[in-house]
Amino acid sequence: MQLNDTTKKTIVVLIYIILITLTAGLGTILLWLVGHELVAKSSASQWPTTVATIDKVRTYEHKDRYGTRHCPDLGYNYAISGVIYHSNRIEPTITTNRYCYATRDDAENDLKKLLGSKITVHYNPQTPSQSAVLIQKPFGLFELFLLCSGSVFLYLGFKIIKEAWQRYRV
């Protein structure tokens, strides 16, 4: 079966469209993930701070491909203008090996020591009941990998668009 020139050109254009979608799309998604992570880290960082007291400690199970970990869920109270508020929001959510434990007993024994401890929390000045304990998670290798690979895929997507535009300009 012999393909005419129009059919060949259509097939090549479809291949370009698929390549553009895959590379530019993947690049955009990876860069969005990096941006989302950075925004999540700084979501409450602009809020004013106050001192809070840890008044509740418990653990929750986090399951992933590495197994089950027991992560802390800390409750704390703080006062703004004489009104006492209670929260347990931690940014970003703690599910890493750095803060979680292999066994529930280890987690609970360690966490009990935190009851009554003072911590710094950020609170929303417009809605003081909204607060967060910010954990400074460094920009790690995973974020760097996402940033680099996203940039490469986005660059390749634009190179393919440029090539297709120059080759098949109508």
Buried (B, 14 or more C-beta within 10 A) or exposed (E): EEEEEEEEEEEEEEEBEEBBEBBBEBBBEBBEBBEEBEEEBEBBEEBEBBEBBBBBBEBBEBEEEEEEBBBBBBBBBBEBEEEEBEBBBBBBEBBBEEBBBEEBEEBBEBBEEBEEEEBEBBBBEEEBEBBBBBBEBEEEEEBEEBBEBBBBBBEBBBBBBEEBEEEEEE
